[in-house]
Structures are given as C-alpha cells and as structure tokens.
C-alpha cells in the first residue's frame, strides 16, 4: 500500500489526494473521506468570514461568556454553527463534542464517527488580525451504528483517533491533517475555491531553538518548567509566543520548537482541552515525528473522564519535549 510519503505531487487538489489514499484502504467505504471534505468545506466558509470580519461587523464579542467562561466572540459562534451544519448535512458523524457546547451534540443518525472540535481557537486575536485556527479530532464510534451514542463512544483516548488536524487562518489558510499515515498540508486558493497540496509528508525537526510559553505566568509555573526555561535561555533559544495555539504549533512544526502550557494555580490541570486541542495536535505531531506529553505522560494515552477536561501540554520537537520532561524527573 502506497503511503502518503510518496506518490502525489505538490499542487495536487485536496479532493484528489483524499480519493487517492482512500483507494488504498480496501475496507474504506468513503465516510471518512467525506468527513474530511465536510471539514474542508466548512473551513472555506469560516475562512471567508474570518477574512472580512471587520467589514461585516463580525469582530468582537457577543457580550456573553461561552461554557468555558470565556468572552464569546461572534466568530466563535458562527464557526461553531458552520461546522455543526457541515457535519449534520454530511451524515458521517453521529455525535459532536464542541468547545462551544456544554453538552455532546447527538445527531441521532447512522453516522460512524465522533468529532471533537474547537471551531475557532485563539478567537481573542480576531480583532487584532492575528492568525486563528480550527482544531479537529475524529474517532470511530465503538457502539453499533444506529444505536444511541454512549459515553464510551465519546470518552476515547487519543490513541483511538482515526484522523486529526487543524485549519490555520493566517497569511494564507492551510489545512493540515493526518489519518495515521503521515501529515500533509493543503493551502487554500480562494480564487479557485480549492485546497492544494503545499506541504507533503510534513516532519518536525527533532531539535529546534524556539520555545513558546506565556512567561508572564512564570511566578506560578511548577519549578521544573522554570528550570527548563532557564536552560533554554542559557542555550541560545528564542521565545516566540503568538497567543494562538494553532499558529504557534504550526510554526514549530515547520521550524522545530516546543509549545508549553503548564499547570498553574489558575489552571491546575492546564488551560488547554484534551479532547479537541491536545489530542488532535498530539496525533499530528507524533505522525510528524515529534512528541506530546503532560510533562510526565503521553497525551494520547489519557483516558478522558469528561469531554471538556483540561491537561498540561508540552508539544513539539521530540528532543525538546524530552529535555523539558527530564526536568520533571
Ligand atoms: P494565555 C487561546 O485562548 C488559547 O486557547 C490558545 O490558542 C493560546 O495558546 C492560549 O490559549 C493563550 O493563553 O493564557 O497565554 O493568554
């Protein structure tokens, strides 16, 4: 079976890429492929709205907090609606876990897949034109198709993911995903309304010099974190922190680096969400040769107890994550 590490050239359209590698899975019946197309389509719509938010009064807050207690942005709500509508129409997903919804969205259909999604991460950056992103994770349901969705269906560890990835709405919009067979990136051409393969078989440098963390919290960081940061400062590292996880992650994926959001008194379990932020990016980074941990344990082996649970996140170049972990031992 040909894997995604060879085969289709740069410039291949996303649709052709998906079909090409679906054909390699004889048992594949096309639902996962269609799910990826649904995500790509919703991403086009969100991209359009993100790119003109200021012109159509879509910037700013709706004046209410979301279930996370965070000031909900108009585009958060819009993006959530777009992705849920795409999955509802597509019919491949039977349930959705969304950062914007307290409860699991049961679509009461014969879908085979569970989606965990952060429709628009980093939304506080929307008003200042900083890159933001969508993060998604896809699982196969464990209970029989057509039966009620169970808690076992939704509380699966990250190692059960069948696909995961992100959309980055930045200087250009890129869709990066894996189905467990390498990582590929597709840049969106809005003049053609299509994504084209631009980053083939992405691999993260094993070592980098970039560390991404909000150092303003250092007075409250666990001691091992501060000792690792001191190591970075003493070893010609450089700090880059956009405040938008997808943007920081993507830069580190390309250049090498580590992103850390540790536990703190304000966030005893860390700030980031296991199901729709940490697991998805962990699948991508592991497939690209990197590593993702809580500082002590592999992210993807955590068995969730709650769909919105948080966890500390150390993610990026393998040697850098292992170095940071060594300060915890
Ligand atoms: P802080 C955005 O709210 C987010 O979830 C990530 O995208 C980002 O990396 C992080 O939180 C920023 O958090 O506490 O540094 O502002």
Boltz pocket constraint, residues with backbone or C-beta under 6 A from the ligand:
constraints:
  - pocket:
      binder: B
      contacts: [[A, 121], [A, 122], [A, 123], [A, 124], [A, 214], [A, 243], [A, 244], [A, 245], [A, 246], [A, 248], [A, 271], [A, 272]]
      max_distance: 6.0
